Amino acid sequence: MEWNNLHEVLRSLYDDMMPLAGDMAAVAKGLAGLGAMFYVALKVWQALSRAEPIDMFPLLRPFALGICIMFFPTIVLGGVNAILSPVVTGTHEILEDQVLDLNRLQQQKDQLEYEAMVRNPETAYMVSDAEFDRKLDELGWSPSDIGTMSGMYMDRQAYKVEKAIKDWFRNLLEVLFQAAALVVDTIRTFFLIVLSILGPIAFALSVWDGFQSTLNQWLTRYISVYLWLPVADLFSSMLARIQSLILERDIEMLSDPAFIPDTSNTVYIIFMIIGIVGYFTIPTVTGWIIQAGGAGNFTRNVNQTAMKAGNVTGAGAGSAAGNIGGRLLNK
């Protein structure tokens, strides 16, 4: 199953569990009705005791909240999601455009790197089977030629092993990068499901005096968590754009026939590490857009986890780069 399919599964999970919010509305209606009775009675009693006319406008608040509870999935969730969904759609389109451009540039760079190594007589036989067979045909069977053949076989095998190690490490970073995105998306979906299912209870509690802030807290937290996805898409778009600029520079340099490419992909590895760490800062960045309390411990924990993951990954990248560099220097 591809990573995009896993994200689609989370979207389907959210949609499948939304009917539970309607089931919770039955409990919330009783709680809100009891709160509305005490709320209206208190306001009327205060006005009568002070010999003041009854202000009807504040008394409409419990009835408005009751309507929201009765039609919670349609009015509240549907309304909020309809307002925020264009933001998600817009940022996702930006991400898709950047990723498509990045894939095209990566394919072009890989082809130019292959052509550059084929042009170089010292590296052509390591990447091209035809060039390798041609050099073998040019050699004879003298002891010196046999030694040259052995060296060619060893160099070619060392190149394949080195390339396999670098590809394995690159794939590992890509898996960790996608896993970080999936972790953030899974936690986001869990938070949204909990807020959606227990939303009617939060609205019912806001009817009672002393709990009016529950409504504002629910709205700010729901919007803040909902915005995790567009912020993540913008972050991924930024990384894709940076990599596209780097690839464009490499493609321009590869256009020079005398240029010898560097296949270590060090810059790519660095930005993958940045992406892994950066994904766990998305809750903090979203909190700057709309302030929502109650997520301080979670944000602190994910930031600590991100730093540990970055240290481990950075140590692995440094070790791999050091080993590869040492082998190149020995050659």
Buried (B, 14 or more C-beta within 10 A) or exposed (E): EEBEEBBEEBEEBBEEBBEBBBEBBEEBBEBBBEBBEEBBEEBEEEBEEEEEEEEEEEBEBBEEBBEBBBBBBEEBBEEBBEEBEEBBEEBBEBBEEBBEBBEEBBEBBEEBBEEBBBEBEEBBBBBBEEBBEEBBEEBEEEEEEEEBBEEBEEBBEEBEEBEEEBEEBBEBBBEBBBBBBBBBBBBBBBBBBEBBBBBBBBBBBBBBEEBEEBBEBBBBBBBBBBBBBBBBBBBBBBBBBBBBEBBBEBBEBBEEEEBBBEBBBBBBBBBBBBBBBBBBBBBBBBBEEBEBEEBEEEBEEBBEBBEEBBEEBBEBBEEBBEEBEEEEEEE
